[in-house]
Amino acid sequence: MSHQLLTIEVTRLDACHVRLRLTGELDYDTAPELIAAAAELHGEQLVTIDLAGVGLCDSSGLSALLVVHRGAGAIRLTGVSVRLQQMLDRTGLTELLAVESTAADDGDNLRAIG
């Protein structure tokens, strides 16, 4: 089985706002990469995590999002597919994480497992 890697593109949007654009799979094998990338931000006041390019998110991916949330001043999720939104709703994480809704939920191809 071929494992798709996670790539993380870091863009500083202003003095206290950083965007992490993820592409690939956010799972047991790659979740530590997100945690490490976020740790390098040293507690930015706002971190936007763009998940539009994520093809799979499992429970380890959700856990990584929580770790990033705890370490950052605030995080906002964008590019969340319908399936991942359902997973966030079921686990109660929408109560903790700010999720920016998308007008066209065309990212429905995200497979959320856990």
C-alpha positions as CSV (number, residue, x, y, z in Angstrom):
1,M,0.0,0.0,0.0
2,S,1.4,3.4,-1.0
3,H,1.2,6.0,1.7
4,Q,0.5,9.6,0.7
5,L,2.6,12.0,2.5
6,L,1.4,15.2,4.1
7,T,2.7,18.5,2.9
8,I,2.3,21.6,4.9
9,E,2.7,25.1,3.3
10,V,3.2,27.8,5.9
11,T,2.2,31.4,4.9
12,R,2.4,34.4,7.2
13,L,-0.7,36.5,6.5
14,D,0.2,39.3,8.9
15,A,2.1,40.0,12.1
16,C,0.1,37.6,14.2
17,H,-1.7,35.4,11.7
18,V,-0.3,32.3,10.0
19,R,-2.0,29.8,7.5
20,L,-1.0,26.2,7.3
21,R,-2.2,24.7,4.1
22,L,-2.3,20.9,4.3
23,T,-2.2,18.5,1.4
24,G,-2.3,14.7,1.6
25,E,-3.5,12.5,4.5
26,L,-3.8,13.6,8.1
27,D,-3.5,10.3,10.0
28,Y,-1.5,8.3,12.5
29,D,1.7,8.5,10.4
30,T,1.5,12.2,9.5
31,A,-0.2,13.9,12.5
32,P,3.2,14.4,14.2
33,E,4.2,16.5,11.2
34,L,1.3,18.9,11.8
35,I,2.2,19.1,15.5
36,A,5.8,19.9,14.8
37,A,5.0,22.5,12.2
38,A,2.6,24.2,14.6
39,A,5.2,24.1,17.4
40,E,7.6,26.1,15.2
41,L,5.0,28.9,15.2
42,H,5.7,29.6,18.9
43,G,2.2,30.4,20.0
44,E,1.0,32.7,17.1
45,Q,-2.2,34.5,18.1
46,L,-4.2,33.1,15.1
47,V,-3.5,30.0,13.1
48,T,-5.7,29.1,10.1
49,I,-5.5,25.5,9.0
50,D,-6.6,25.0,5.4
51,L,-7.8,21.3,5.1
52,A,-9.1,21.6,1.5
53,G,-6.2,19.4,0.2
54,V,-6.6,16.7,2.8
55,G,-7.8,13.4,1.4
56,L,-8.1,11.5,4.6
57,C,-8.4,12.5,8.3
58,D,-8.6,9.9,11.1
59,S,-8.8,10.1,14.8
60,S,-5.0,10.8,15.0
61,G,-5.6,13.8,12.7
62,L,-8.3,15.1,15.0
63,S,-6.1,14.7,18.0
64,A,-3.3,16.6,16.2
65,L,-5.8,19.5,15.6
66,L,-6.5,19.5,19.3
67,V,-2.8,19.6,20.2
68,V,-2.4,22.6,17.8
69,H,-5.4,24.3,19.3
70,R,-3.9,24.0,22.8
71,G,-0.6,25.4,21.7
72,A,-1.8,28.3,19.6
73,G,-3.6,31.4,20.7
74,A,-6.5,30.4,18.4
75,I,-7.0,28.2,15.4
76,R,-9.6,28.4,12.6
77,L,-10.2,25.5,10.2
78,T,-11.0,26.2,6.6
79,G,-11.7,23.9,3.6
80,V,-13.5,21.4,5.8
81,S,-15.5,18.9,3.8
82,V,-19.0,17.8,4.7
83,R,-17.7,14.4,6.0
84,L,-15.1,16.0,8.2
85,Q,-17.6,18.5,9.5
86,Q,-19.9,15.6,10.5
87,M,-16.9,14.0,12.3
88,L,-16.2,17.2,14.1
89,D,-19.9,17.6,15.1
90,R,-20.1,14.0,16.4
91,T,-17.0,14.3,18.5
92,G,-18.0,17.7,19.9
93,L,-14.9,19.4,18.4
94,T,-17.0,22.1,16.7
95,E,-17.5,23.4,20.3
96,L,-13.8,24.0,20.6
97,L,-12.5,24.7,17.1
98,A,-13.6,27.6,14.9
99,V,-14.7,26.1,11.6
100,E,-15.2,28.4,8.6
101,S,-18.0,27.1,6.5
102,T,-17.6,27.0,2.8
103,A,-20.3,28.0,0.4
104,A,-19.8,25.1,-1.9
105,D,-18.9,21.9,-0.1
106,D,-17.0,20.4,-3.0
107,G,-14.5,18.8,-0.7
108,D,-16.9,15.9,0.0
109,N,-14.3,13.4,-1.3
110,L,-12.6,13.6,2.1
111,R,-12.7,10.2,3.8
112,A,-12.9,10.7,7.6
113,I,-12.3,7.5,9.5
114,G,-11.8,7.0,13.2
